[in-house]
């Protein structure tokens, strides 16, 4: 029988084991370090976060492969390298406050939580809010706040943010997100007119109304749905 990521009966939580620890170490060495990422704080955080605890059932055995994987609500957990690269490009400091758009399973939020003071993460799918909250609580990540809503509008209540990480692709950078950046803060997001193919873009806020944008290369993310993103095809 094929595994159905939408079936809660498949949700078998495997415990940490030496096998998973070895796979995680191999992932870091071959997928992250060998591709040029050497930031000690980031590598330590990725070594501490058990990626297999953020996917379901049979997909846990594939958690440390060099690929995105399905999670509930027809979404995906991003490839480990792209998570690392996006976080690296934010150039975060321990006292920073970060906004993540697209909580997904909570994996990236868990990594971010080990690098900064506070993580606000927004997710539009109620099922994923519950999924991520459960994982993060079980694993003890306490400086993460999950908000259900339209991520393209950000979360003004906790702005400004030193970093904003958008884990879905939109046709443009949402103005609401740019305006919630602190001066000197960075936003990283996939941008493109194709709903499934984008350019990873980094925006740095240089001044009150001054932004600098740089393209970092081609990527493929799920669509960013919302008022300042794509319109939902499901209504």
C-alpha positions, 0 to 999 in steps of 0.5 A: 500500500502506498503511504498517504501523507494525508492519512493520520493513521500513518503517523508513526513517530520513530524515536531518535537512534544511532542510525538517525544520528549517523544519517544526520551527520552524513547529511551535514557533511555531504549535503551542507559542508561539501557545498560550501556552508561552514558557519559553525552556529548553523551547522551546530543547530542543524546537527541538533534538530532531528529532521525525521521528527518533522515528517510522517510515517515511512517518510522518516526513513528518507528524512536525511536524503537530499530532497524535499519530502511531503508533509500534510496539506499537500505541502513539502519540507524543503531540501536540507541544503536550501534550508541551510542556504536561506538561513545562512543568507539572513546573517542572523545574530543571537539577539535577532527576531525573525519572521518565517512565512510558511511554517510547514512542519516546523523544521526550519523554525526549529533550526532558527530557534537555536540561532536567534532570540525569537521566531514568529512563524506564520502558516495558513493551513490549520492542520500544519499549525497543529502538526508543527506545534505538536512537534516543536512542543515535543522537542522543547523549542520554546522561543517559537510562536506560530500564528495562523493566517495570511503570511503575505501580510506578515505579522506587524505586531512583532515587527520590525524583524531582523530577518524574514524567511519566506518558504514559498514562491510568489510573483513578487516580494510582498510590500507588507513584508518589506515594510516589516524589515528592520533597517539593515534586516534581510528578507529571503524569498523565492520570486517568479512569475511561474508558480513552481519555478522561481529565483531565490531573492534576498532583499536588504533594507538599507534605509526607511524607503530604500531596499537592495535586491539580489538574485541568488539562483534558481529554485522550485518552491510551492506557491505562496498563497495570499493577498500579496501572493498567488490566488488559491486554485482551490478557492 
